[in-house]
Amino acid sequence: MSSNSKPEVSPLAPPQPARPNNTNLAHLNPLPPSVFTLPQTAQLEALYTIIRDKETSRGDFLFYSDRIIRLLVEEGLNHLPVVARTVETPTGAVYNGVGFEGKICGVSILRAGEAMEAGLREVCRSVRIGKILIQRDEETTLPKLFYSKFPQDIASRYVLLLDPMLATGGSAMKAVEVLMEHGVPEERIIFINLIAAPEGLTTFCSRFPSLKVITGWIDQGLNDKAYIIPGLGDFGERRYCT
C-alpha cells in the first residue's frame, strides 16, 4: 500500500448496552433478545412518574416526555452499525474513531409518533422524516393503512420507527409491513417507543425477530379494553390536548 492510499475500513459491530435485570422487567422474563430498554434508574422512573400522573400539566408533560424521547433516540442511534474512520485533530494528531455506516431516516406513526420527531431532529441534523397513518378498519377491526410518505431512497436507509405506545402491537406491525413493502430490510428497522405492554412486545418481536426494539419502560400488561396498565392514558390526547 502506498503512503498516499487510504486505509480500508470495515464495518464494526455497534456497542451493545447492558441488558438490565430488575423488578421492572421481572414480568417479562426472559426479555426477547431483540428488545433493549433504557437503564432503569431512579431518575428515569421519576420522569415516568411525572408523565403518568393525571394531574401533570400539559407543559410538564411535554417537557418530561421530550426528555425521555431524547434518551430513547440516543439509545436507538447506539444500535446503528459503524465503520472505522480516521481523522486529524486540531493538534495535528491522528484519531482512529468510527462513523455511522449508512444514512438514516425517521418514520413516525401518526399522530402520536409525530411527537418524537423533534427529539430525533435535535440529535441528527437534517434527518429525513417519513410518516405513516394507520387506523383500525371498523369492518374488519384490523389495522389499515390510510397514508404513507417516505424519502424516495428509504430502501437504502436505516429506519427509526417512532411510536410512543406499544399496546397490542397491531399498528406497529402494520407499519413494519409497509416499510418492508417499500424495500426496507427488517434488520434495518429500529422501533423506538416510550412504554410497551408485554403482550404486544412478545407478539411484535415474534413476528419480526430481526428488528430491534428500544423501549423506555415495560408495563404490567393490558386491561380488557386493550389499554396499557398502569400506562399514562392516551399519549396523543395529553400531548395535543384533544
C-alpha positions as a Markdown table, in Angstrom:
| # | Residue | x | y | z |
|---|---|---|---|---|
| 1 | Met | 0.0 | 0.0 | 0.0 |
| 2 | Ser | 1.4 | 3.4 | -0.9 |
| 3 | Ser | 1.8 | 6.2 | 1.6 |
| 4 | Asn | -1.0 | 8.2 | -0.2 |
| 5 | Ser | -3.6 | 5.4 | -0.2 |
| 6 | Lys | -6.4 | 5.5 | 2.3 |
| 7 | Pro | -6.7 | 2.6 | 4.7 |
| 8 | Glu | -9.5 | 0.2 | 4.1 |
| 9 | Val | -12.4 | 0.4 | 6.5 |
| 10 | Ser | -14.6 | -2.4 | 7.7 |
| 11 | Pro | -17.9 | -2.5 | 9.4 |
| 12 | Leu | -17.8 | -2.7 | 13.2 |
| 13 | Ala | -20.5 | -4.1 | 15.4 |
| 14 | Pro | -22.4 | -1.4 | 17.3 |
| 15 | Pro | -21.7 | -1.2 | 21.0 |
| 16 | Gln | -24.1 | -3.4 | 22.9 |
| 17 | Pro | -25.7 | -1.8 | 26.0 |
| 18 | Ala | -26.2 | -3.6 | 29.2 |
| 19 | Arg | -29.4 | -5.6 | 29.4 |
| 20 | Pro | -30.8 | -4.6 | 32.8 |
| 21 | Asn | -32.2 | -7.2 | 35.2 |
| 22 | Asn | -34.6 | -5.5 | 37.7 |
| 23 | Thr | -38.1 | -5.6 | 39.0 |
| 24 | Asn | -39.5 | -3.6 | 36.1 |
| 25 | Leu | -38.6 | -6.5 | 33.7 |
| 26 | Ala | -39.4 | -9.4 | 36.1 |
| 27 | His | -42.9 | -9.9 | 34.5 |
| 28 | Leu | -41.2 | -10.4 | 31.0 |
| 29 | Asn | -38.6 | -13.0 | 31.7 |
| 30 | Pro | -36.7 | -13.8 | 29.6 |
| 31 | Leu | -36.6 | -10.5 | 27.7 |
| 32 | Pro | -36.7 | -11.1 | 23.9 |
| 33 | Pro | -33.2 | -10.8 | 22.6 |
| 34 | Ser | -34.2 | -8.0 | 20.2 |
| 35 | Val | -35.5 | -5.8 | 23.0 |
| 36 | Phe | -33.4 | -3.2 | 24.8 |
| 37 | Thr | -34.6 | -0.8 | 27.5 |
| 38 | Leu | -33.1 | 2.4 | 28.8 |
| 39 | Pro | -31.1 | 1.9 | 32.1 |
| 40 | Gln | -33.8 | 1.6 | 34.7 |
| 41 | Thr | -32.5 | 4.3 | 37.0 |
| 42 | Ala | -34.3 | 6.2 | 39.7 |
| 43 | Gln | -34.1 | 9.4 | 37.6 |
| 44 | Leu | -35.8 | 7.6 | 34.7 |
| 45 | Glu | -38.6 | 6.3 | 36.9 |
| 46 | Ala | -39.1 | 9.8 | 38.3 |
| 47 | Leu | -39.6 | 11.1 | 34.8 |
| 48 | Tyr | -42.1 | 8.4 | 34.1 |
| 49 | Thr | -43.9 | 9.1 | 37.3 |
| 50 | Ile | -44.4 | 12.7 | 36.3 |
| 51 | Ile | -45.8 | 11.9 | 32.8 |
| 52 | Arg | -48.1 | 9.1 | 34.2 |
| 53 | Asp | -49.7 | 11.4 | 36.8 |
| 54 | Lys | -53.1 | 12.5 | 35.6 |
| 55 | Glu | -52.6 | 15.8 | 37.4 |
| 56 | Thr | -49.4 | 16.7 | 35.5 |
| 57 | Ser | -49.9 | 19.9 | 33.4 |
| 58 | Arg | -49.6 | 19.8 | 29.7 |
| 59 | Gly | -46.4 | 21.9 | 29.9 |
| 60 | Asp | -44.7 | 19.5 | 32.2 |
| 61 | Phe | -46.0 | 16.5 | 30.2 |
| 62 | Leu | -44.4 | 18.0 | 27.1 |
| 63 | Phe | -41.1 | 18.8 | 28.9 |
| 64 | Tyr | -40.6 | 15.5 | 30.6 |
| 65 | Ser | -41.8 | 13.2 | 27.8 |
| 66 | Asp | -39.4 | 15.1 | 25.5 |
| 67 | Arg | -36.6 | 14.3 | 27.9 |
| 68 | Ile | -37.4 | 10.6 | 27.7 |
| 69 | Ile | -37.8 | 10.7 | 23.9 |
| 70 | Arg | -34.3 | 12.2 | 23.5 |
| 71 | Leu | -32.8 | 9.4 | 25.7 |
| 72 | Leu | -34.6 | 6.8 | 23.6 |
| 73 | Val | -33.4 | 8.4 | 20.3 |
| 74 | Glu | -29.8 | 8.4 | 21.6 |
| 75 | Glu | -30.1 | 4.8 | 22.6 |
| 76 | Gly | -31.5 | 3.9 | 19.2 |
| 77 | Leu | -28.5 | 5.5 | 17.4 |
| 78 | Asn | -26.3 | 3.4 | 19.6 |
| 79 | His | -27.6 | 0.3 | 17.7 |
| 80 | Leu | -26.6 | 1.5 | 14.3 |
| 81 | Pro | -23.6 | -0.1 | 12.7 |
| 82 | Val | -20.4 | 1.9 | 12.4 |
| 83 | Val | -17.3 | 1.8 | 10.3 |
| 84 | Ala | -13.7 | 2.8 | 11.2 |
| 85 | Arg | -12.9 | 6.4 | 10.5 |
| 86 | Thr | -9.6 | 8.2 | 10.9 |
| 87 | Val | -9.4 | 12.0 | 11.4 |
| 88 | Glu | -6.8 | 14.6 | 12.2 |
| 89 | Thr | -7.4 | 16.7 | 15.3 |
| 90 | Pro | -6.5 | 20.4 | 15.6 |
| 91 | Thr | -3.3 | 19.4 | 17.5 |
| 92 | Gly | -2.1 | 17.6 | 14.4 |
| 93 | Ala | -2.6 | 14.2 | 16.0 |
| 94 | Val | -4.4 | 11.3 | 14.3 |
| 95 | Tyr | -7.5 | 9.8 | 15.9 |
| 96 | Asn | -8.8 | 6.4 | 14.9 |
| 97 | Gly | -12.6 | 6.6 | 15.6 |
| 98 | Val | -15.8 | 5.5 | 13.9 |
| 99 | Gly | -18.6 | 6.9 | 11.8 |
| 100 | Phe | -22.1 | 5.8 | 11.0 |
| 101 | Glu | -22.1 | 3.2 | 8.2 |
| 102 | Gly | -25.2 | 4.4 | 6.3 |
| 103 | Lys | -27.9 | 7.1 | 6.1 |
| 104 | Ile | -30.9 | 7.1 | 8.4 |
| 105 | Cys | -34.4 | 8.4 | 8.4 |
| 106 | Gly | -37.2 | 8.6 | 11.0 |
| 107 | Val | -40.7 | 7.4 | 10.3 |
| 108 | Ser | -43.4 | 8.4 | 12.7 |
| 109 | Ile | -46.7 | 6.5 | 13.1 |
| 110 | Leu | -49.3 | 9.3 | 13.1 |
| 111 | Arg | -50.4 | 11.0 | 15.2 |
| 112 | Ala | -48.7 | 10.3 | 18.5 |
| 113 | Gly | -45.4 | 9.4 | 16.7 |
| 114 | Glu | -45.0 | 12.9 | 15.4 |
| 115 | Ala | -44.2 | 14.0 | 19.0 |
| 116 | Met | -41.0 | 12.0 | 18.7 |
| 117 | Glu | -39.8 | 13.7 | 15.5 |
| 118 | Ala | -38.4 | 16.8 | 17.3 |
| 119 | Gly | -36.2 | 14.6 | 19.6 |
| 120 | Leu | -34.7 | 12.9 | 16.5 |
| 121 | Arg | -34.1 | 16.2 | 14.8 |
| 122 | Glu | -32.3 | 17.5 | 17.9 |
| 123 | Val | -29.6 | 14.8 | 17.7 |
| 124 | Cys | -29.5 | 14.2 | 13.9 |
| 125 | Arg | -29.0 | 17.3 | 11.7 |
| 126 | Ser | -31.1 | 17.4 | 8.6 |
| 127 | Val | -32.6 | 14.0 | 9.1 |
| 128 | Arg | -35.2 | 12.9 | 6.6 |
| 129 | Ile | -38.7 | 12.1 | 8.1 |
| 130 | Gly | -41.4 | 9.9 | 6.7 |
| 131 | Lys | -44.9 | 9.4 | 8.0 |
| 132 | Ile | -47.5 | 6.5 | 8.3 |
| 133 | Leu | -51.1 | 6.8 | 9.2 |
| 134 | Ile | -52.7 | 3.6 | 10.4 |
| 135 | Gln | -56.2 | 3.3 | 11.8 |
| 136 | Arg | -58.5 | 0.4 | 12.7 |
| 137 | Asp | -60.8 | -0.8 | 9.9 |
| 138 | Glu | -64.3 | -0.7 | 11.5 |
| 139 | Glu | -65.5 | -3.6 | 9.4 |
| 140 | Thr | -62.6 | -6.0 | 10.0 |
| 141 | Thr | -61.2 | -4.4 | 13.3 |
| 142 | Leu | -57.7 | -4.9 | 11.8 |
| 143 | Pro | -55.1 | -2.1 | 11.3 |
| 144 | Lys | -55.4 | -0.4 | 7.9 |
| 145 | Leu | -53.0 | 1.8 | 6.1 |
| 146 | Phe | -54.6 | 5.2 | 5.2 |
| 147 | Tyr | -51.5 | 7.3 | 4.3 |
| 148 | Ser | -47.7 | 7.0 | 3.9 |
| 149 | Lys | -45.0 | 9.2 | 2.7 |
| 150 | Phe | -41.3 | 8.3 | 2.7 |
| 151 | Pro | -38.0 | 9.5 | 1.3 |
| 152 | Gln | -37.5 | 8.1 | -2.2 |
| 153 | Asp | -34.4 | 6.3 | -1.2 |
| 154 | Ile | -35.8 | 4.8 | 2.0 |
| 155 | Ala | -34.9 | 1.3 | 1.0 |
| 156 | Ser | -31.2 | 2.2 | 1.3 |
| 157 | Arg | -31.6 | 3.8 | 4.8 |
| 158 | Tyr | -31.7 | 2.6 | 8.3 |
| 159 | Val | -35.2 | 3.5 | 9.7 |
| 160 | Leu | -36.0 | 4.6 | 13.2 |
| 161 | Leu | -39.7 | 3.8 | 13.5 |
| 162 | Leu | -41.3 | 6.1 | 16.1 |
| 163 | Asp | -44.4 | 5.5 | 18.2 |
| 164 | Pro | -44.7 | 6.2 | 21.9 |
| 165 | Met | -47.1 | 3.4 | 22.9 |
| 166 | Leu | -47.0 | -0.3 | 22.1 |
| 167 | Ala | -50.2 | -2.0 | 23.3 |
| 168 | Thr | -51.3 | -4.9 | 21.2 |
| 169 | Gly | -48.7 | -4.2 | 18.6 |
| 170 | Gly | -51.2 | -4.1 | 15.7 |
| 171 | Ser | -50.3 | -0.7 | 14.3 |
| 172 | Ala | -46.5 | -1.2 | 14.7 |
| 173 | Met | -46.6 | -4.5 | 12.9 |
| 174 | Lys | -48.7 | -2.9 | 10.1 |
| 175 | Ala | -46.1 | -0.1 | 9.8 |
| 176 | Val | -43.2 | -2.6 | 9.6 |
| 177 | Glu | -45.1 | -4.4 | 6.8 |
| 178 | Val | -45.5 | -1.1 | 4.9 |
| 179 | Leu | -41.8 | -0.3 | 5.3 |
| 180 | Met | -40.8 | -3.8 | 4.1 |
| 181 | Glu | -43.1 | -3.4 | 1.1 |
| 182 | His | -41.1 | -0.3 | 0.2 |
| 183 | Gly | -37.9 | -2.3 | 0.2 |
| 184 | Val | -36.6 | -1.7 | 3.8 |
| 185 | Pro | -35.0 | -4.9 | 5.2 |
| 186 | Glu | -36.4 | -5.9 | 8.5 |
| 187 | Glu | -32.9 | -5.8 | 10.1 |
| 188 | Arg | -32.6 | -2.1 | 9.2 |
| 189 | Ile | -35.6 | -1.1 | 11.2 |
| 190 | Ile | -35.3 | 0.1 | 14.8 |
| 191 | Phe | -38.6 | 0.6 | 16.6 |
| 192 | Ile | -38.4 | 3.3 | 19.4 |
| 193 | Asn | -41.2 | 3.7 | 22.0 |
| 194 | Leu | -41.8 | 5.0 | 25.5 |
| 195 | Ile | -44.0 | 2.4 | 27.0 |
| 196 | Ala | -44.7 | -1.2 | 25.9 |
| 197 | Ala | -47.1 | -3.9 | 27.1 |
| 198 | Pro | -45.6 | -7.4 | 27.4 |
| 199 | Glu | -48.4 | -8.9 | 25.3 |
| 200 | Gly | -47.7 | -6.5 | 22.3 |
| 201 | Leu | -44.0 | -6.7 | 22.7 |
| 202 | Thr | -44.0 | -10.5 | 22.6 |
| 203 | Thr | -46.2 | -10.6 | 19.6 |
| 204 | Phe | -44.3 | -7.9 | 17.8 |
| 205 | Cys | -40.9 | -9.5 | 18.4 |
| 206 | Ser | -42.1 | -12.9 | 17.4 |
| 207 | Arg | -43.4 | -11.6 | 14.1 |
| 208 | Phe | -40.2 | -9.6 | 13.4 |
| 209 | Pro | -37.2 | -11.2 | 15.2 |
| 210 | Ser | -34.6 | -9.4 | 13.2 |
| 211 | Leu | -35.9 | -6.0 | 14.1 |
| 212 | Lys | -34.6 | -4.2 | 17.2 |
| 213 | Val | -36.9 | -2.6 | 19.8 |
| 214 | Ile | -35.8 | 0.3 | 22.0 |
| 215 | Thr | -38.3 | 1.0 | 24.8 |
| 216 | Gly | -38.1 | 3.1 | 27.9 |
| 217 | Trp | -40.4 | 1.0 | 30.1 |
| 218 | Ile | -42.3 | -2.3 | 30.0 |
| 219 | Asp | -45.6 | -2.0 | 31.9 |
| 220 | Gln | -47.7 | -4.7 | 33.6 |
| 221 | Gly | -50.0 | -5.5 | 30.7 |
| 222 | Leu | -53.3 | -4.8 | 29.0 |
| 223 | Asn | -56.8 | -4.5 | 30.5 |
| 224 | Asp | -59.9 | -5.8 | 28.9 |
| 225 | Lys | -60.1 | -2.7 | 26.7 |
| 226 | Ala | -56.5 | -3.2 | 25.5 |
| 227 | Tyr | -55.3 | -0.2 | 27.4 |
| 228 | Ile | -51.7 | -0.3 | 28.8 |
| 229 | Ile | -51.8 | -0.6 | 32.6 |
| 230 | Pro | -50.7 | 1.4 | 34.5 |
| 231 | Gly | -49.8 | 3.3 | 31.3 |
| 232 | Leu | -50.2 | 7.1 | 31.0 |
| 233 | Gly | -53.5 | 7.4 | 29.2 |
| 234 | Asp | -53.7 | 8.4 | 25.5 |
| 235 | Phe | -50.4 | 10.0 | 24.7 |
| 236 | Gly | -51.7 | 11.9 | 21.7 |
| 237 | Glu | -54.6 | 13.4 | 23.7 |
| 238 | Arg | -52.4 | 14.5 | 26.5 |
| 239 | Arg | -49.7 | 15.8 | 24.1 |
| 240 | Tyr | -52.1 | 17.8 | 21.9 |
| 241 | Cys | -54.9 | 18.5 | 24.4 |
| 242 | Thr | -57.6 | 16.9 | 22.3 |
